[in-house]
Amino acid sequence: MAAPATDGYSVTTSVAPVLEGIPQGTLSNPFPSSNPVLLPRGRADGRYTNLGGDATWSRQNLKTPMNDRFNFTVERDLFYGMKLDGTFF
């Protein structure tokens, strides 16, 4: 089960890769200088925030909306060209 998506600013820092069978990250230094921690920039880029980045949205399992509608309408002619219209929705 995937974690729910959240709106806002985020960035993912991955763990340093394994080189020749030796892990580069250790418990004392999980993000060595070859793979530093990435911090989100927030609104530093103004309207260019996330420009060129991946498109993401939080609700990806959208369903087609359905609306069952029933109308009952009665229209009557009254005097002097007036009409009376009543609708039950």
C-alpha positions in Angstrom: 0.0 0.0 0.0 1.4 3.3 -1.1 1.6 6.3 1.2 -1.1 9.0 0.5 0.2 11.8 -1.7 0.5 15.2 -0.1 0.5 18.6 -1.8 3.3 21.0 -1.2 7.1 21.1 -1.8 9.1 17.9 -1.5 12.3 16.3 -2.8 13.6 12.8 -2.5 17.1 11.9 -1.5 18.2 8.4 -2.3 20.8 6.4 -0.5 24.3 6.3 -2.0 24.8 3.4 -4.4 26.8 0.3 -3.6 30.2 0.4 -5.3 32.0 -2.9 -5.8 29.9 -4.5 -3.1 30.7 -1.9 -0.5 27.9 0.3 0.7 28.8 4.0 0.6 26.4 5.1 3.3 26.9 3.9 6.9 24.8 4.4 10.0 27.2 7.1 11.2 27.1 8.9 7.8 24.1 7.8 5.8 24.5 10.6 3.2 28.2 11.0 2.3 29.5 14.0 0.4 29.1 12.1 -2.9 25.3 11.9 -2.2 24.3 14.9 0.0 20.8 15.4 1.5 18.6 17.4 -0.9 16.5 20.1 0.6 13.2 21.4 -1.0 13.5 24.9 -2.4 10.0 25.9 -1.6 8.9 29.0 -3.4 12.4 30.3 -4.1 11.8 30.0 -7.9 8.5 31.9 -7.8 6.2 31.0 -10.7 9.0 28.8 -12.1 8.7 26.3 -9.2 8.8 22.7 -10.5 9.3 23.9 -14.1 10.8 21.0 -16.0 10.1 18.6 -13.2 7.8 15.6 -13.1 4.0 16.2 -13.2 2.3 14.9 -10.1 -1.2 14.9 -8.8 -2.6 13.5 -5.6 -5.8 11.7 -6.8 -4.8 9.3 -9.6 -7.7 6.8 -9.3 -10.4 9.0 -10.6 -13.8 7.6 -11.3 -16.3 8.8 -13.9 -19.0 10.8 -12.1 -22.6 9.6 -12.3 -25.7 11.6 -11.7 -29.2 10.1 -11.8 -31.8 12.8 -12.3 -35.6 12.6 -12.4 -37.7 15.6 -13.3 -41.5 15.9 -13.1 -42.9 19.1 -14.7 -46.5 20.4 -15.0 -47.3 23.5 -17.0 -50.7 25.1 -17.1 -52.2 27.9 -19.1 -53.8 30.5 -17.0 -55.8 33.6 -17.9 -54.5 36.5 -20.0 -51.6 34.5 -21.5 -50.0 33.7 -18.2 -48.6 30.3 -17.5 -47.9 28.4 -14.3 -44.9 26.0 -14.3 -44.1 23.6 -11.5 -41.1 21.3 -11.4 -40.2 18.6 -9.0 -36.5 17.6 -9.1 
